[in-house]
Amino acid sequence: MSSPSVTPTQAASSQRRRDIAIIGGLLGLFLVGLAGLAAATGWEETLHQLGKLSALQVAALLALSLVNYLFRGARWHLFARTLGLPTGLVQDMRHFLGGFAMTVTPGRVGELIRMRWLKRETGWSVERTAPLVLVDRASDLAAMGLILAVALALSTAGITGAAPVVLIALIAAWVATRPRLLAAFVTLAYRTTGRWPRAFGRVRQSARSLKQFSSAAVVTPAMILGASGWIAEGYAFYLLLGWMGAEIPFWNAVAIFVFSTLAGGLTGAPGGVGGAEAAMIALLKLQGVPLEVSVPATAVIRLTTLWFAILIGLAIFPLAERSSKKACP
């Protein structure tokens, strides 16, 4: 007897349950890991540090993170308009914020859900919207690389290995916004493999579309929006450390936050979970911040940045799905 077929709605519901289970599992591992460190340094002191934070201070941290998300969402809208997409600001914000639900997928590939929403709502193929995703990632790398370079120049953090991370981020951003160079790489890859000509052709076509984003009228506001957003979160980290009694210079705090975020991303772990926290705690220790302060500070800043973004994404994701399905012909 054959089993009943699975409807698209049931498949989508099953996929959503799996996604939530993965997110819950990663959050659990994140909390267990930090709880282990807290236990090793003494629960009483850790809880004492957490108790120093008022509801208003936590709200301020969340507000600064929201500044980051909204500024980067505005940058997404700028890129969408530059590409010629017939979308509005609210629509673009819905796509951008809703994609945060997939932040903890490996390599953040789940965020490509935004391209599916765009295809449903505008009829544009994935090949036509791919440059939007690529230039958004490149802009984040460029903004964070520049912030880290400035922070290192103005701070006393002396982060070992920071210079290569800055260089990698800036080179990746530069390559990602050079249409001819990317197209040449794609051609070389095709000639090397000799397979999938149609797929390589689509990728090459998408790469060539990046030339629309190279003008100063686009690059300048994009960099301002991106850098302002990430500095807002760096400032939140600086405030948090001060509230917990760890008085370190502003640019030192920004350098530690941005470097840890980039380093966590380079590990390839979903959301940088594990790598970012380890780097942050280690760098704070080099600044003389004791574990009983660095561990809760790391837990709080990651909860109010990464996991807050995921929470926003999970809240908006169903709305984005429904809106995109309604727009389907």
C-alpha positions in Angstrom: 0.0 0.0 0.0 1.5 3.3 -1.1 2.0 6.1 1.5 0.0 9.3 1.0 1.9 12.0 -0.9 3.2 15.0 1.0 1.6 18.3 0.1 3.8 21.4 -0.4 2.2 22.9 2.8 3.1 19.9 4.8 6.6 19.9 3.4 7.1 23.5 4.3 5.8 23.0 7.8 8.1 20.0 8.3 11.1 22.1 7.0 10.2 24.9 9.4 10.0 22.5 12.3 13.5 21.2 11.4 14.9 24.7 11.1 13.5 25.7 14.5 14.9 22.5 16.0 18.4 23.3 14.5 18.2 26.8 15.9 17.1 25.6 19.3 19.9 23.0 19.3 22.5 25.6 18.5 21.2 28.0 21.1 21.3 25.1 23.6 24.9 24.3 22.8 25.8 28.0 23.0 24.2 28.3 26.5 25.6 25.0 27.7 29.1 26.0 26.7 28.9 29.4 28.4 27.3 27.8 31.4 30.2 25.5 31.7 32.6 28.4 31.7 30.5 30.2 34.2 30.5 27.2 36.5 34.3 26.9 36.2 34.7 30.6 37.2 32.0 30.5 40.0 28.3 30.9 39.6 27.9 33.4 42.3 30.3 35.9 40.7 28.8 35.3 37.2 25.2 35.8 38.5 26.4 38.9 40.4 27.7 40.4 37.1 24.5 39.6 35.3 22.6 41.2 38.2 24.3 44.5 37.6 22.3 45.0 34.4 19.0 46.7 34.6 16.1 46.2 32.2 16.7 49.6 30.8 20.4 48.8 30.0 19.3 45.5 28.3 16.8 47.5 26.3 19.6 49.9 25.3 21.7 47.0 24.0 18.8 45.6 22.0 18.0 49.1 20.6 21.7 49.5 19.4 21.4 46.1 17.7 18.2 47.2 16.1 20.0 50.2 14.7 22.4 47.8 13.1 19.7 45.7 11.5 17.7 48.7 10.3 20.7 50.5 8.8 21.8 47.3 7.0 18.2 46.8 5.9 18.2 50.3 4.4 21.4 49.4 2.6 19.7 46.3 1.2 16.9 48.6 -0.1 19.5 50.8 -1.7 21.0 47.8 -3.5 17.6 46.5 -4.5 16.8 49.9 -6.1 20.1 50.0 -7.8 19.5 46.6 -9.3 16.2 47.8 -10.6 13.9 45.6 -8.4 10.3 46.9 -8.3 10.2 46.6 -4.5 9.4 49.2 -1.8 11.2 50.0 1.5 8.8 48.0 3.7 9.0 45.0 1.3 12.8 45.0 1.3 12.9 45.4 5.1 10.6 42.4 5.4 12.9 40.3 3.1 16.1 41.4 4.9 14.9 41.0 8.5 13.0 37.8 7.7 16.2 36.2 6.3 17.8 36.5 9.8 15.8 33.4 10.7 18.3 31.4 8.7 21.5 33.0 10.1 22.6 29.9 11.8 22.5 27.7 8.7 26.0 26.5 7.6 27.6 29.4 5.8 24.4 31.3 6.2 23.2 29.8 3.0 19.7 29.7 4.4 19.5 33.5 4.0 19.2 32.8 0.3 15.5 32.4 1.1 15.3 36.2 0.3 15.9 35.3 -3.3 13.0 32.9 -3.3 10.7 35.6 -1.9 11.9 38.0 -4.5 11.3 35.5 -7.3 7.7 35.0 -6.1 6.9 38.7 -5.6 8.7 40.2 -8.6 9.1 37.3 -11.1 12.9 37.9 -11.2 14.9 34.8 -11.5 17.5 33.8 -8.9 20.3 34.6 -11.5 19.0 38.2 -11.7 18.8 38.7 -7.9 22.0 36.9 -7.0 24.1 40.1 -7.3 22.0 41.6 -4.6 23.0 38.9 -2.1 26.6 39.0 -3.1 27.1 42.7 -2.9 25.3 42.8 0.5 27.8 40.2 1.9 30.7 42.1 0.3 29.6 45.3 1.8 29.4 43.8 5.3 33.0 42.4 4.9 34.2 45.8 3.6 32.6 47.7 6.4 33.8 45.4 9.2 37.3 45.2 7.7 37.5 49.0 7.6 36.2 49.3 11.1 38.6 46.8 12.4 41.5 48.5 10.6 40.5 51.9 12.2 40.0 50.3 15.6 43.4 48.7 15.6 45.0 52.0 14.6 43.3 53.8 17.4 43.4 51.2 20.1 45.9 49.4 22.3 44.3 46.0 21.8 47.2 44.5 19.8 45.2 41.6 18.5 47.4 38.9 17.1 46.2 37.8 13.7 43.9 40.8 13.2 45.9 42.1 10.3 45.3 39.0 8.1 41.6 39.0 9.0 41.4 42.6 7.9 43.2 41.8 4.7 41.1 38.7 4.0 37.8 40.7 4.6 38.9 43.6 2.4 40.2 41.4 -0.4 37.0 39.3 -0.4 34.9 42.4 -0.5 37.0 43.9 -3.4 36.9 40.7 -5.4 33.1 40.3 -4.9 32.5 43.7 -6.4 34.7 43.3 -9.5 32.5 41.9 -12.2 35.2 41.2 -14.8 37.4 39.5 -12.2 34.6 37.3 -10.9 33.5 36.4 -14.4 37.1 35.4 -15.2 37.2 33.2 -12.1 34.0 31.6 -13.2 35.3 31.0 -16.7 38.5 29.5 -15.3 36.5 27.2 -13.0 34.4 26.0 -15.9 37.4 25.3 -18.1 39.0 23.4 -15.2 35.9 21.2 -14.5 34.4 21.1 -18.0 31.0 20.5 -16.4 27.7 22.2 -15.8 28.0 24.8 -18.6 24.5 26.2 -17.9 25.1 26.7 -14.2 28.5 28.4 -14.8 26.9 30.6 -17.5 24.2 31.8 -15.0 26.9 32.5 -12.4 28.9 34.5 -14.9 25.9 36.5 -16.0 25.2 37.3 -12.3 28.8 38.4 -11.8 28.7 40.8 -14.7 25.6 42.4 -13.1 27.7 43.7 -10.2 29.0 46.6 -12.2 25.8 48.5 -11.3 27.0 48.7 -7.7 30.5 50.1 -8.3 29.6 53.8 -8.6 30.5 56.2 -5.8 26.8 57.2 -5.5 26.1 53.6 -4.4 29.3 52.6 -2.6 29.5 55.7 -0.3 26.0 55.5 1.3 26.3 51.8 1.5 29.6 52.0 3.4 28.2 54.7 5.7 25.1 52.6 6.5 27.0 49.4 7.0 29.8 50.9 9.1 27.3 52.9 11.3 25.3 49.7 11.9 28.3 47.6 13.0 29.8 50.5 15.1 26.4 50.7 17.0 26.8 47.1 18.1 30.5 47.7 19.0 29.3 50.6 21.1 26.8 48.3 22.8 29.7 46.0 23.7 31.7 48.9 25.1 28.7 50.0 27.2 28.1 46.5 28.5 31.7 46.0 29.6 31.5 49.4 31.5 28.3 48.4 33.2 29.9 45.2 34.3 32.9 47.1 35.7 35.4 46.4 32.9 36.6 49.8 31.9 38.4 49.3 28.6 38.9 52.0 25.8 36.1 52.3 23.3 38.2 51.4 20.3 39.6 48.3 22.1 36.0 47.1 22.7 35.1 47.7 19.1 38.2 45.9 17.8 37.4 42.9 20.0 33.8 42.8 19.0 34.4 43.1 15.3 37.4 40.8 15.2 35.5 38.1 17.1 32.5 38.4 14.8 34.7 38.1 11.7 36.8 35.3 13.2 33.6 33.4 14.1 32.3 33.7 10.6 35.6 32.5 9.1 35.3 29.2 11.1 32.3 28.3 8.9 30.3 27.4 12.0 26.6 28.4 11.8 26.4 32.0 13.0 30.0 31.8 14.1 28.8 30.0 17.2 31.7 28.8 19.3 34.4 30.6 17.4 33.2 34.1 18.1 32.6 33.5 21.8 36.0 31.8 22.3 37.8 34.7 20.5 35.9 37.3 22.5 36.7 35.7 25.9 40.3 35.2 25.0 40.8 38.8 23.8 39.1 40.2 26.9 41.4 38.2 29.0 44.4 39.8 27.3 42.8 43.2 28.2 42.9 42.1 31.9 39.2 41.4 32.1 38.6 38.4 34.4 36.6 35.4 33.3 33.8 36.1 35.8 33.2 39.3 33.8 34.2 38.2 30.2 32.0 35.1 30.2 28.7 36.8 31.2 29.6 39.8 29.0 30.1 37.5 26.0 26.9 35.7 26.7 24.9 38.9 26.9 26.3 40.6 23.8 25.8 37.5 21.7 22.2 37.1 23.0 21.5 40.8 22.2 23.1 40.7 18.8 23.1 37.3 17.0 20.2 35.6 18.8 18.2 38.8 18.9 18.5 39.0 15.1 17.4 35.4 14.8 14.4 36.0 17.1 13.4 39.0 14.8 13.9 36.8 11.8 11.7 34.0 13.2 9.0 36.6 14.0 9.0 38.1 10.5 9.7 34.8 8.5 6.0 33.6 8.5 4.8 37.0 7.3 7.4 37.1 4.5 6.4 33.6 3.4 2.7 34.4 3.4 3.3 37.7 1.5 5.4 36.0 -1.1 2.9 33.2 -1.7 0.1 35.7 -2.1 2.1 37.5 -4.7 2.6 34.3 -6.8 0.5 34.3 -10.0 
